[in-house]
């Protein structure tokens, strides 16, 4: 891979190598399998570099990108002076990340679009800032942390953890050689797809647990962190959630034709669901893989909010940009993500306005 901004890479690595045993270090990661796997890898990397575990591991709700006020207070309480985030980005409607600079240095390792600037106290390393070969959305956080780590310490025993993020974030088309090497090394067998494999099943178990109860993400992290091999995760207590969530996802997928709004003229599927568990993203991901040439929206409603998950597998529409345009002018709304996969939150009182505007954008471009 050709790196055009070696200075940025070196700066990020210097931050990590400069962490001492006396520093109070926090790693904050996203809640999906790529977020958890990248968080595990970062914690392992820091521990190997300084010979001591991180002082705080934390995750915010999966819908939050940026630092919440509660997170800010937690970091103060724990006297943290070094913060590393993986797979989360600091959106402008969560400005508290700048408040953290008053007492801590920050390293943000992420592959979402750039929507803010680096400062003297915050280093931001994203794929689009140092290389051009891999589309940013395809350079998942787990692979990014692994690649950074391998420049300063041996992490080759954790390559299978990085492969969890690669498969779960549907980035395997860009990392086929890497996955082939990992699978050969551990004698893993690939089925019809990368998901049909030991690592794919691990990703599914992790995702299912998050869907069942996001409060269990800390447990998912601990099990992956302690695992010596993928089977340790598959044989853990997490396996019970897989069957429950699979049934829920299968129900809504099987009822798609009956319950969803389908618009052939604009290649769109709009699916409002009322699930027992938080399977919205899982359903949109399955549909996105099965129907890459369709613009897919899966919507669930809770706590007076509409939660929207969007997918477009062939990249013909930038789903992050579409959702950001659709929420313009809508109070207390939020949207973000990648071109093929994005999400939004809209207050129910403004939901119909959002929906109308969304379809205007889809029809008129």
URHURA-V735392 format. One line per field, one symbol per residue. ss: DSSP state (h for helix, s for strand, l for the rest). psi: psi as a letter, one per 20 degrees, with the letter a starting at -180 (. if undefined). burial: + if it has 24 or more other ideal C-beta (glycine too) atoms within 12 Angstrom, else -. Layout:
ss->???
psi->???
burial->???
//
This chain:
ss->llsllhhhhhhhhhhhhlllllllssssslllhhhhhhhhhhhhhhhhhhlllllsssslllllllslhhhhhhhhhllllsssssllllllllshhhhhllllsssssllllllllllllsssslhhhlsllllhhhllhhhhhhhhhllllllhhhhhhhhhhhhhlllllllhhhhhhhhhhhlllllllllllhhhhhhhhhhhhhhhlhhhhhhhhhhhhhlllhhhhhllllhhhhhhhhhhhhhhhhlhhhhlssshhhlssssslllllllhhhhhhhhhhhllllssssssssllssssssslllllllhhhhhhhhlllllllsssslllssssssshhhhhhhhhhhhhhhhhl
psi->pppimhhgghgghhgghiprhiqopppprrirhhggghggggggggghgikprqhppqqrqhiporprhhgghghghjlpipppqpkqqnqhjmiihhhhihiqqpooorkrqpjrqqahippooqhiiirihppghimqhghggggghiiiqojhijhhghhgggghjljhhikggghggghggjkqppchrhhmrghhhgggggghgghgohijhhggggghhiphrhhhghjrihhhhggghgggghghghjghhhqppnhhjlqpooprmrhrmjghgghgghhghmijqoppppqpqlkqppppqqohjjhpohghghhhhipioqkrqqrargiprrqppphijghgggghghgghhi.
burial->-------++-+++-++--+---++++++++++++++++++++++++++++--++++++++++++++++--++-++--+-++++++++++++-++-++-+++--++++++++++-++-+---++++++++++--++++++++++++++++++++-+--++++++++++++++++++--++--++--+-+-+---++-++++++++++++++++-+-++-+++++++-+--+--++-+-++-++-+++-++--++--+---+-----+-++++++-+-+++++++++++++-+--+++++++----+++++++++---+++++++++++--+--++++++++++++++---++--++-++--++---
//
